[in-house]
């Protein structure tokens, strides 16, 4: 019960809106200050017995309205509560002046509170507006009191002198408050801008750190993979050099030729690995200027490069009509399609009618290109692994296993992503995204 009361008493906070939280806290303080001051004044301030009912009629509704505004504030209507506090305060002081339209009424100087409140909860322009309205209101009330329309008590000092004094007070207060609130607003805006800028820098730093961590992990895997795969042909060469020496001493030319042939194969394998590594290192650094090109043209060029592989297995390639244009390094994306088509040709298996489909689908106004085949498919546990460096699902297939790693690197260099959907015996579909216009 106590916790619920305390949560109602406190100002509502908005973690994602610091300005709204600041305004809410200020309004909450003003509301409770007005409620406390009004209640204490109504109970403790000396007054003639016959005027107590009149004070109750003025103060009680004011306090009730303030409690209602507190509930509205808790609902989140910040601007409405701010305007309402200023208006209700002005209305209460004006109502109090109706019972005694002269300078002896305590409400006479209350309009300064209206001006200060307007400046605090609204802005300096509101302080000026309510200051002018308060001056005009007092002038009208005192004039009506002088003319006998409203009641007044006797006084020795001319009322106009007190009105003039109050006007000076209000003008000075308004000017000072308007300047102060404007300076506060400017300082707050500057501080808020600095905070937002710092948050932006922190967010960018976090993103950079995460990217660096990913790159470091990738570099670690790369180093391990390279050292492992390059070590294999070196071990072969070293082993067969020993055999070569023995066979040379014995004079067994058949074994000697066999040893030379195996050494040559190991050297060629290492040359292939090094060439692929060099090609991979160039991605993202040595790149041709991007251009807008029809994706159908890219696909057709890639098909010409792998024409022999497609013909050997009688693979029919269908290209979806009206493929969109992309803004890319044409040569690199041709390499992407070439590798994907070659990959489909390698793992097409022996379907009745081997097919490869190239097309695009739209998801949330974003074009997603795909290369789909009806081959042997790839088990889910290998969907990520196949994009790794030198990872081959079958040691019997040609190549070094770097093709899909190149594809992934090229797509990501263009700001896109690539993924695979496949099941054993149901073919495979490679999806990827590419930029459609200059950024």
N, C-alpha and C positions, 0 to 999 in steps of 0.2 A: 504493500500500500504506500509506504513512504517513498519507495523508489519510483512509483508511478507519479506521485505528487512532484518529486524533484525533477523528473523528466519533463513534466508539464511546465514547471517554473522556469527551467533552463531555456535558452534560445535554441531554436533548431539549427542544425549545421548541415552544410552541403559540401562534402569532400571534393567534388569536381567543380565547384564554383566558389572560389575564395571571396569574390566581391559580394555575392549573395549572403555568404556566411557573415561577412563583416557588417553588412547592413542589418541583418537579422539580429546580431548581437547588440548593435547600437540601439535598435528599436526596442529590444527587450529591456535594456537598461533604462531607457526613457520611460517606458510604460510602468515599470515597477517603481521608478522614482516618482512619477506623477501619482500613482496609486497610493504610495506611502505618504507623500507630502500632503495630498488632498485629505487623506484619512486623518492624519495627525492634526492638520489645520482645523478640520471640522470638529474634532473631539477636544482639542486643547486650547485653541486660540480664544482669547476673551471676547465676549460679545454680550450685548444686552439680551435678557431672557426673551423679550418679545421678537427678537430677530433670529432666534435659533431655528424656527421652522423654515424661515426663508433660506438660511444657510443650508439646511438639510435638503430643501428642494433643489438647490443649485448643485451641491457637491455629490449627493447620492447618485443621481443619474450619470454624472461625470465618471464616478468610480465604476459603476456598472458597465458603462460603455467601454471603459478602459479594459475591463476583464474580458468583454466580448472581443475587443481588438486583439487581446493576447491570444485568445483561441484561434482567431483568424490568422495571426502571425504563425502559430504552430502549424497551420495548414499550408503555409508557404506563400501566402499572398503579401509579399514584402512591400511592393510599391503601393498597393491599396492601403495597407496599414499606415505607411508613412504619410500619405496625403490625408488620411482620416484623422490621425493624431493632430496634425496642424489645424485642420478645419474644426475639430471638436474643441480644441483648446481655445481657438478664436471665438467660437460660438458660446462657450461657457463664460468667458470674460465679458463678452458683449451682453449676454443675458444678465450677468451680475451687475453690469453698469446700468441696466434698465431700472433697477431698484434704487439707484442713487447716481444720477448722471452728473457727478462732479468729482473734483480731485480728491475728496476725502474718502471716496470708495476705494478699498484696497485693490479692487480689480482694475483700477485706473492705470497702474503701472504694469499690469499683467501682460499687456500686449508685447512687451519686450521678450517675454517668454515665448510668445508665438513666433516672433522673428527668429530668435535663437533656435527654436525647435525646427523651423522651416529650413534654416541653414544647415543644421546637423543631419536631419533625416532625408532632405531632398537635395538641394544644391544652393549655391550662392545666388543664382537668379531667383529662386523661390524665396530666399530671405529678403531680397529687394522687393519683390512683388508683395509679400505679406507685410513687410514694413510699411509700404505705401498704403496698403489697405487698412492697416491698423491706425495710421495717422488720420486717414479720412474718416474712419469709424468713430474715433474719439472726437474729432471736430464736429461730426454730426450729432453725437450724443450730448456733448456739452452745449451745443447751440440749442438743441431741443430742451435741455434742462433750463437754460437761460430764458427760453420763451414760455416755460411753464408746462410744456407738453409732457416732460418727464419729471419725476420728483427730484429734489435736491435739498441739501442742508445748507444752512447759512455759512458764509465764509467771509473772511476779511480780505484776503488776497484775491485780486481779480482772477477769475478762472482762466482767462486767456493766457496769463503769465505761466500758469501751471501747464497748460496745454503746449505752450511754446517750449517750456523746459522738457516736457516729455517728448516732444517732437525732436528736439536736439538729441535727447538720449537715444531715441530710436534710430535716428539717422547715423549717429556715431557708432552705435552698436551694430547696425546693419552693414556699414562700411567695413568696420573691423572684422565682423564675422564673415562677410563675403570674401574679403581678402584672405582670411585665415583658412576658410573652407576651400577656396580655390587653390591655395598653396598646398593644403593637405591632399586635395584631389590630384594635383599634379605630381606630388611626391609619391602618392599611392600608385598612380599610373606608371610612373617611372620604376618604382619598386616592383610592381607586378610584371612590367615588361622584362626587367632584369631576372625575375624569378622564372618567367616563362622561357627566357633565352637560356637560362642555366639548365632548366629541365630539358630543353631541346638538345643542348650540348651533352647533357648526361645520357639522354636516350640514344643519341648518335654514338656516344662512347660505348654504351652497353652493346649496341648493335655491332660496332667495330670489334669489340672484344670477343663477342660470340663468333663473328665471322673469322677472326684470327684464330680462335680455338679450333674451329672447324678446319681451317687451312692447315694449322699445325698438325692436327690429327691426320688429315689427308696426306701431308708431307711425310709424316712418320710411316704411314702405310705404304706410300710411294717408295720411300727409301728401302723399306723391308722387302717389298715386292721386287724392286729393281735388283737389289743385291742378291736375292734368292734366284731370280730368273737368269741373271747374267752369270751367276756362279755355275749353273748347270752346264752350259757349253764349255766353260773353262775346265771343269772337272773332266768332261768328255775328252777335250783336247789333251789335257795332261795325261789321262789314262792311255789314250791311243799313241801318244808319243813314246811311252814306255814299250807298248807292243811293237811300234814301228822300229824301235832300236833293236829289239830282240829278233824281229823278223828279218831285219837287214843283216844281222850277224849270221842268221841261219841261211839266208838267201832264198827264203820263201816269198817269191814275187807275188803270188796270189794273195796271201795274207797282207803283204806290204801294201799292195794296191787297195785292198779293203780298208787298211788302217788309214791310208791317205784320204780315201773317199769319206770315211767317217769324220776325220779331222776337218775336211773341207765342208761337210754338212754342218758341223758344229760352228765353224767360222761364219758360214752363211746365216745360220740361225742368229748368231750374235750380231751380225751386221743388220739383220732384219729388226732385231730388238732395239738396237741403237738408233736406227732410222726412225722407227716408230716413236721412240722416246724424244728424238729431236722434233718430230712433227707435233707431238703432244705439247712440248715446251713452247712451240710457236703460237699455239692457240691463245688468243687473248692479247698477244703482243704484236705479232706481225699480221695485221688484219687489213683487208682491202676496204676502201670507203664503202659504206652501206648505200644501197640504191633500192628504189621501188621496182619490184619485178613480180611478174605473174608466177604463182606457185606451180601452175601447169608447165610452164617453160622449164622451171627447175627440175621437175619430175622427169620430163622428157629427156633432158640432158643427162640425168643420172641413169636413166634406162639405157641410153646409148652406150654408157661406160660399162654396164654390166650385161650387155646384150647377149654375149656368148654364154654366160652362166644361166641366164633365163631360158635361152634356146635349148641348151643341153638337157634341161629337165622339163621342157615344154610348158613352162609357166606362163599363164595368161595374166597380164597386168591390166587392170581396169582403173582408169582415172576418172574420178567424179567430175562432171562438167562444172564450169563456172567457178573454179577454185579462186579464192581471193588473192589480191596482191599482198606482198610482204615487203617490209623495209629492212633489208639484211645485206650481209656480205654474200653475194650470190655464189661465189666460188666455194665458200665454206658450207653453205646450205646444200649445194650440190653434193659435197662430200657426205653430209648427213644422210641424204636420200640414197646415195650410192651404197653406203655402209648398211643402211637398213634393208635395202633391196637384196644386197649380197647375203645378209644374215638370213633373210627369208628363204633365199635360194639354197643355203646350206642346210637348213633345218625343215625343208618342205616335206621330206619323207616321200612316201609313195601314194598320195591320194589319187582317186580316180581322175579328177580334173584339178591339177595344181593351180591355185589362183592366188594372186596378190592384189589387194585393193588399196588405192591411195585416195584419201578424201579428207573432209573437214566436217566437224560438227560445232554447233554453237551452244555455249553454256554461259548464261548471264552476260550476253552481248560480247563474249570472248570467243574467238576462233581457236579451236583445238584440232590440229592436223593429226592424221593417223595413217599408219601403214599396217594393214591387216593381212594375214595369210591363213591358209587352212592346213598348216603343217602339223608337225608332231607335238607342238606346244611345249611350254616350259613350266615346271613345277613351281608353286608359289614360293618355296624357300629360296629359289634362285633369282627371284625378280629383282632384288637389289644387287646381288653378287655379280650378275652379268655385266654391270656397268663398271666393275672394278678393272684395275690395270692388269693386263695379261691373264684375266680370268676366262677360261674356256670350259664350256660345259662338257666338251668331248675332246680328248687329246688327239683323236683321229682326224679332226677337221683341220683345214689349212689355215695359215695365218698365225699371228702371235697372240691373238685374243685382245688386241688393243682397240679394235674397231668401235665397239660400243662405248668405250671410255672416251674416245675422240668425239663421238656423237654427243655424249653428255656434256663434255667440256665446251663444244661449239655452241650447243643450244643455250647453256647457262651463260656463256659469254655474251650472247644476244639478249640476255635478260629473261629467257624462257625457262621452262621446266620440262622434263621428260619422264615418263613412267610406262610401266608395262602391265597389261592385263592378259592373263593366259592360264590355261589349265592343260594338263597332259592329254594329248589326243584331240584337243579342240582348237588348235592353232594359236597364234599369238598376235596381239595388237599393241603396237608402240604408239603412244600418244605424246604429243609435244606442242608447245606454244611458241609463237614467234611474234615480234612486233609488227603491227600493220601500218604504222606511220612513224615519221621522225619524232624523236623525243627531245 
